[in-house]
Amino acid sequence: MAPVSIKKFDGYKDIPEFREAYDNASIYIIAKRPVTIMRIVNTDSELQKFFDASDGDQSLLQKKSESETLNAHLVQENLRMIGTGRMLALEVAQPSSAKILKGLYILPEDVDAKSAINELNKFSFEELLFMSSLGIGSFSCCGDIASFLTYDVLYVGRCVDEPLTTRFKAHHALQKMLIHEEVISAGFSNSDELVILPFFSQADTVSVITGDASEADFIKAFTNSFSYGKREVDLDCEKALVHGMNPKYNEIRFKDYPNSKDGLYSSEADIYSYTIAMNLILKYDKGLVYGSPNGTYASKIVGDRFDDTVTIYGPGCDYVHKCSDRIFSSLPGAKKTTPD
């Protein structure tokens, strides 16, 4: 599900289709970001002018960044190939910082831009980006999009034993945020700036079989018959995120993680790696955690049972080799490494 403001979530949770989707989530984050306002440019003439490379100082090609220039060229090419019938130009602004982002949304083949404007105006920029990540149209932009994707993490919670919509009927941490968090965006309320990010978990297991593995180990690996399931993974994930990002409003910090009674510590798993498969940036007290739909540019939060440590690896860090070296450290010729 897309990140959505607490105010909007309060209305969505009473719609059966949304409620069902939210209640399938197993982990959620409450975060804060400046209010973002999106404007759709809805006429062909405005659209052409909006992305016209010859439009003097307004030209997107005047940007200094090479990546922005490349994106601008791609936008121009899209205009020539697709035309304006399936395209919408977007102007996204953060009033608190006066930042403006210009983007292009290409609708699915069977959708006409003019007929879709009324419906799309109901969505936030975050929801539009999420639709794009699902393949419902595609979004490209020129400018610094990072600030529009960054969320200040305030709380990490689980909804393993209780549906998400039920959790929010009496959420004590949220009540504290609504009282104590200062408003960033003038003219808006805390319920506009506080955002809920629901996550659905998907677990993959990588088994490593060595020459001294027992018959039982072989059977478990080839039949995927382990002592843990989705519940244990979800419970462990919550602890990893809380321990790694130290959210302001989590009273229980799981300081001993990866050691836990109801996570993965007592299972056959030795190393647990968590990645966020969304285009977003999570800001916490010591840095940033990057998400990416395909995992290529994503950070990894890794719990290591070998030495009871938790490490947040940045995008591009070859943590797999580091972990494998640690697993096979007893073998001849193994390279001894420690996390950065």
C-alpha positions in Angstrom: 0.0 0.0 0.0 1.1 3.6 -0.6 2.2 5.9 2.2 -0.9 7.8 3.3 -1.5 10.6 5.8 -3.2 9.7 9.1 -6.1 12.0 8.1 -6.6 10.1 4.8 -6.1 6.7 6.4 -8.9 7.5 8.9 -11.3 7.8 5.9 -9.9 4.9 3.9 -10.2 2.4 6.7 -14.0 2.5 6.5 -14.0 1.6 2.8 -14.2 -2.2 2.6 -11.7 -2.6 -0.2 -9.1 -0.4 1.5 -9.8 -2.0 4.9 -9.1 -5.5 3.6 -5.9 -4.4 2.0 -4.6 -2.6 5.1 -5.5 -5.5 7.3 -3.3 -7.8 5.3 -0.3 -5.7 6.4 2.0 -7.3 9.0 4.4 -4.4 9.7 3.8 -0.6 9.6 5.8 2.5 10.2 4.5 5.9 11.3 6.6 8.7 9.9 6.6 12.4 9.4 7.2 14.5 6.2 6.2 17.9 5.0 2.9 18.1 3.2 3.2 17.7 -0.5 0.8 19.4 -2.9 0.3 18.1 -6.5 -1.1 20.0 -9.4 -2.0 18.3 -12.7 -1.3 20.3 -15.9 -4.3 19.2 -18.0 -4.2 20.8 -21.4 -2.1 19.9 -24.5 -0.8 23.4 -24.9 0.3 23.6 -21.2 1.8 20.2 -21.4 3.9 21.0 -24.4 5.0 24.3 -22.9 5.7 22.6 -19.5 8.3 20.3 -21.1 9.4 22.3 -24.1 13.2 22.1 -24.3 13.3 25.5 -26.2 11.4 27.4 -23.5 14.2 29.7 -22.5 15.0 29.8 -18.8 12.0 27.6 -18.0 13.6 24.7 -19.9 14.2 21.6 -17.9 17.3 21.0 -19.9 18.9 24.0 -18.2 19.3 21.9 -15.1 22.9 21.3 -14.0 22.7 17.7 -13.0 23.6 15.2 -15.7 20.9 12.8 -14.5 18.3 15.6 -14.6 19.4 16.5 -18.1 19.1 12.8 -19.1 15.6 12.6 -17.6 14.6 15.7 -19.4 15.7 14.2 -22.7 13.7 11.1 -21.9 10.6 13.2 -21.2 11.0 14.9 -24.6 11.3 11.5 -26.3 8.2 10.3 -24.5 6.3 13.3 -25.8 7.3 12.6 -29.4 6.6 8.9 -29.2 3.4 8.8 -27.1 1.9 12.2 -27.6 -0.2 14.1 -25.1 -3.3 11.9 -25.1 -2.0 9.6 -22.4 0.3 12.0 -20.6 -0.1 14.3 -17.7 2.4 16.8 -16.5 2.6 17.2 -12.7 3.9 20.0 -10.6 4.6 18.8 -7.0 5.4 21.3 -4.3 6.4 21.3 -0.6 5.2 24.7 0.7 7.3 24.4 3.9 10.6 24.3 1.9 9.4 26.0 -1.4 10.7 22.9 -3.3 9.1 22.1 -6.6 9.3 18.9 -8.6 8.2 18.6 -12.3 7.2 15.3 -13.5 5.4 13.4 -16.3 2.9 10.6 -15.7 2.2 8.3 -18.6 -1.2 6.5 -18.2 -1.9 2.9 -19.2 -2.7 2.3 -22.9 -6.4 2.0 -22.4 -6.7 5.2 -20.3 -7.2 8.7 -21.8 -5.6 11.6 -19.9 -8.5 14.0 -20.0 -11.0 11.4 -18.7 -8.6 10.3 -15.9 -7.9 13.8 -14.5 -10.9 13.9 -12.1 -10.0 10.5 -10.7 -6.3 11.2 -10.4 -7.0 14.5 -8.6 -8.2 12.4 -5.7 -4.8 10.8 -5.2 -1.8 12.2 -3.5 1.6 12.3 -5.1 2.7 9.3 -2.9 -0.3 7.3 -4.2 0.5 8.2 -7.8 4.1 7.0 -7.3 2.9 3.8 -5.8 0.6 3.1 -8.7 3.5 3.7 -11.0 5.6 1.1 -9.1 2.8 -1.4 -9.6 2.9 -0.8 -13.4 -0.3 1.3 -13.5 1.2 4.0 -15.7 4.8 5.2 -15.3 6.3 8.3 -13.7 9.5 10.2 -14.7 10.7 13.6 -13.4 13.4 16.2 -13.5 14.7 17.6 -10.3 15.6 16.4 -6.8 13.0 13.8 -5.9 14.8 12.6 -2.8 13.1 15.2 -0.4 9.7 14.1 -1.7 10.4 10.5 -0.8 12.0 11.0 2.6 10.2 10.0 5.8 11.3 10.7 9.3 10.7 7.5 11.2 8.8 7.9 14.4 7.4 4.5 15.2 7.6 0.9 14.0 4.8 -1.5 14.8 3.5 -4.9 14.0 0.0 -6.1 13.3 0.5 -9.9 13.5 -2.1 -10.6 16.2 -4.3 -7.6 15.5 -5.4 -6.1 12.1 -3.9 -2.7 11.3 -7.3 -0.8 11.2 -8.1 -2.2 14.7 -4.7 -1.2 16.0 -5.5 2.4 15.2 -8.6 2.6 17.3 -6.5 3.3 20.4 -2.9 3.8 19.4 -1.1 5.4 22.3 2.1 6.3 20.4 0.1 8.0 17.7 -1.8 10.0 20.3 1.6 11.2 21.7 2.7 12.3 18.2 -0.4 14.3 17.6 0.2 16.1 20.8 3.9 16.6 20.8 5.1 16.8 17.2 5.5 20.3 15.9 3.8 21.1 12.6 6.2 21.7 9.7 3.8 22.9 7.0 2.0 26.1 7.8 -1.8 25.9 7.4 -1.9 22.1 7.9 -2.3 19.9 10.9 -0.3 17.0 12.4 -2.7 14.5 10.9 -1.7 15.8 7.4 2.0 15.4 8.1 2.0 12.1 10.0 2.0 9.3 7.5 1.4 5.6 7.8 3.4 3.2 5.7 1.9 -0.4 5.7 4.2 -3.3 4.6 3.4 -6.8 3.5 6.2 -9.3 4.1 7.6 -11.8 1.7 10.3 -14.2 2.9 12.9 -16.1 0.9 15.2 -18.6 2.5 18.8 -19.3 1.2 20.2 -22.6 2.5 23.9 -23.3 2.5 24.8 -27.0 2.5 28.4 -28.0 3.4 30.1 -31.4 3.3 29.6 -32.0 7.0 25.9 -31.3 6.9 23.6 -33.9 8.5 20.9 -35.8 6.6 18.3 -33.8 8.6 19.9 -30.6 7.3 19.7 -31.8 3.7 16.0 -32.7 4.1 15.1 -29.4 5.6 16.9 -27.5 2.9 15.4 -29.4 -0.1 11.9 -29.6 1.4 11.9 -26.1 2.9 10.8 -27.6 6.1 12.1 -25.2 8.7 10.9 -24.4 12.3 9.9 -20.9 11.4 7.2 -19.4 9.3 5.7 -16.0 8.3 4.8 -15.1 11.9 8.3 -15.6 13.2 9.7 -13.6 10.3 7.3 -10.7 10.9 8.0 -10.6 14.6 11.7 -10.7 13.9 11.4 -7.9 11.2 9.7 -5.6 13.7 12.6 -6.1 16.1 15.2 -5.5 13.4 13.6 -2.3 12.3 13.2 -0.9 15.8 16.7 -1.9 16.9 18.3 -0.6 13.7 16.4 2.7 13.4 15.7 3.5 17.1 12.3 5.3 16.5 11.5 8.1 18.8 8.1 6.8 20.0 8.9 3.1 20.4 9.1 2.5 24.2 10.5 -1.1 23.7 13.8 -0.9 21.9 14.7 -4.6 21.6 18.3 -3.8 22.6 19.3 -7.5 22.7 18.3 -8.1 19.1 18.9 -10.4 17.2 18.5 -12.3 20.5 14.7 -12.8 20.9 12.2 -15.3 22.2 9.6 -15.1 19.4 11.6 -14.1 16.3 14.2 -16.1 14.4 17.0 -16.4 17.0 16.0 -19.9 18.1 15.4 -21.2 14.6 17.8 -22.7 12.0 18.4 -19.2 10.4 21.8 -17.7 11.1 21.6 -14.4 9.3 18.4 -12.3 8.6 18.4 -9.6 6.0 15.5 -7.1 5.6 15.0 -4.9 2.5 12.2 -2.4 1.8 10.8 -3.0 -1.7 9.5 0.6 -2.3 10.8 3.8 -3.7 11.3 5.7 -0.4 14.0 6.9 2.0 13.6 6.3 5.7 15.4 8.8 7.9 16.5 7.8 11.4 18.8 9.3 14.1 22.0 7.9 12.6 21.4 8.0 8.8 19.1 6.8 6.0 17.6 3.5 4.9 16.9 3.4 1.2 14.1 1.3 -0.4 14.0 0.0 -3.9 11.3 -2.1 -5.7 13.9 -4.5 -7.2 16.3 -4.4 -4.3 19.2 -3.1 -6.4 19.5 0.3 -4.7 18.1 -0.8 -1.4 19.7 -0.8 2.1 19.8 -4.0 4.0 19.2 -4.3 7.7 21.0 -7.5 8.7 20.8 -9.4 12.0 23.8 -11.8 12.5 23.3 -14.5 15.1 27.0 -15.5 15.0 28.0 -12.4 17.0 24.7 -10.9 18.0 25.1 -7.8 15.9 22.8 -5.7 13.7 24.3 -3.8 10.7 22.6 -1.5 8.2 24.3 -1.9 4.9 24.0 0.9 2.3 22.9 0.4 -1.3 25.6 -1.3 -3.3 27.4 -2.8 -0.3 28.3 -6.4 -1.0 27.0 -7.7 2.3 26.4 -11.2 0.9 30.1 -12.0 0.5 30.8 -10.5 3.9 28.2 -12.7 5.5 29.2 -15.8 3.6 32.8 -15.3 4.7 31.6 -15.2 8.3 29.6 -18.4 7.8 32.5 -20.3 6.3 35.2 -18.7 8.5 36.2 -22.1 9.8 37.0 -23.5 6.4 40.5 -23.4 4.9 41.3 -20.3 3.0 38.3 -18.4 4.3 38.6 -14.6 4.4 38.0 -13.1 7.8 35.8 -10.0 7.6 33.8 -7.8 9.9 30.8 -5.5 9.0 31.6 -1.9 8.1 
